[in-house]
């Protein structure tokens, strides 16, 4: 199976499944940060991970700049 490389655009927003991955998607979405959904949401609540931005009534996303900063801090 070919490994899919995930690259982030320079700016914009990403949804949760783009951050933590989705193996059931077709094609599967590889994780940028390989943790569970509950761990991610708990980290957002405690301030460990960045807060989402509300884009609509039922839509939230995270700024790519915040995710890049988190990855740089962890690395």
Secondary structure, DSSP 8 states (H G I E B T S, - for coil): ---------SSSEE-HHHHH-BTTSSS-B--SS---HHHHHHHHHHTSS---EEEETTEEEEEHHHHHHHHHHH-
